[in-house]
Every structure is written in structure tokens, then in C-alpha cells.
Amino acid sequence: DGTGGAAPGSECAARQCPPDVIAEKTIGREFDSGIATWLEPQVCDNSGGNVTLTSTHNPGDRFPVGKTNVTYIARDEVGNMDICEFTVTIFVPTIFIGGRVVDSATGAAIDGANVELDDAGAPP
């Protein structure tokens, strides 16, 4: 979703929410996470006052494999607020080795995942 609704008297707070982010798991056996980046929401207040922006996560943070919700809250000086939400998804990249799907970070075969390769060694 990522749009958020403006609170009365605060027509432009958190109006440019980032889209959902998809990133790869960091390569290496010691990492079970990945780093995600995005542009922070642009905020303003139609009264010209200051807007405070808080968030559950920041661009460049490390996220676990899977989906994580990120929330930004923009609040103006009189208490009006707007919320921006989006999802960060960290996935494990895979490669094909000898007809098996392999986790490229660990080299481990993914159980139950087999593919047939054509004569050139590519998936059909």
C-alpha cells in the first residue's frame, strides 16, 4: 500500500511513501540477513510548521530473510499525523548446479527442488 491517509489539517505529511523493497540475502554463511535501502518519505505540513518523522527501520539496516514491515510516522506540531507503511522482503538467491537448486550463499542443495536442464545446461 504505502500511501497513508493525511490527517485533517496535514494534507501533505508522508505523501511519498517508498514502494515495497526486495533485496538478496548477504552472501556468506555467517549472514542470515540482507541489507535494504530506499529513499525516506518526503514530508511537509500545509501550515508550514515542523514535521517529525520517526520510523521502525532505516535505509541501510540489516533485515532477516523473509518479510518485514516498515512504518514511518510523520507528526506535525499540533499532533496531526500520517502513517506510511511498506514491506522489505529479503530472499535467498538460488543457482542451478547439476539439475539441483542450490542456495548460493551456503552451497547447500534445497531439498525437494530439482530442475531438468537442457543440453546447454540451462533450465528449460
Secondary structure, DSSP 8 states (H G I E B T S, - for coil): -------TT-TTTT-B----EEEE--SSTT-SEEE------B---TTS--EEEEESS-TT-EEESEEEEEEEEEEETTS-EEEEEEEEEEE--EEEETTEEEETTT--EEEEEE----TTSS--
